[in-house]
């Protein structure tokens, strides 16, 4: 599992390995270009705070997605006039998002059947 969020008494949710890419692609497809800090803050807010991403989790995912050509980064000024790399989903990323979403739905359905079916 990815170490971007921790489980336990605080109610944090662990991100399964491989799902962070899907979450980032979906966020960029709906929110438009974002810098890493803004993306992490927005994901935490949307998840109602159980999903807390740290730099050691988010940045490798962004690099991996950029290397695959699914997102593209460009340096811009933030609202605070600081330089930050903004990431946007590419056409290939949009296609990957559709494939990964379908894959996730099939997997979630399988896990649900296994958990709710007869033992």
ABEGO torsion letter per residue (X at the ends): XBAABBBEAAGBBBBBBGAAAAAAAAAAAAAEBBBAAAAAAAAAAAAGGABBBBAAAAAAAAAAAAAAGABBBBBBBBAAGBBBBBBBBBAAAAAAAAAAAAAAAAAAAAAAAAAABBX
